[in-house]
Amino acid sequence: MSTPTSTSEKKIEITVSPEGTVSIKTSGFTGGSCRGATRDIERALGVSGRESLLPEFYNQTGAGEQLRQGH
């Protein structure tokens, strides 16, 4: 049985493609807090690609999201 998720639940989703491209997507974070939450993960995985800030990132009181891709 699964529990319904709250909109304030913080999540970090890491995807690695067959080609080795890594993407990290966050949800449930406020403003730039997503950057701090993924910093160590990015270093450990060697992610040094581009950062795409989703519209939710600019919402300082709601859920912020960040999508970072790289090799």
Secondary structure, DSSP 8 states (H G I E B T S, - for coil): ------TT--EEEEEE-TT--EEEEEEEE-TTHHHHHHHHHHHHHT--SEEEE-GGGG-SSS-EEEEEEE-
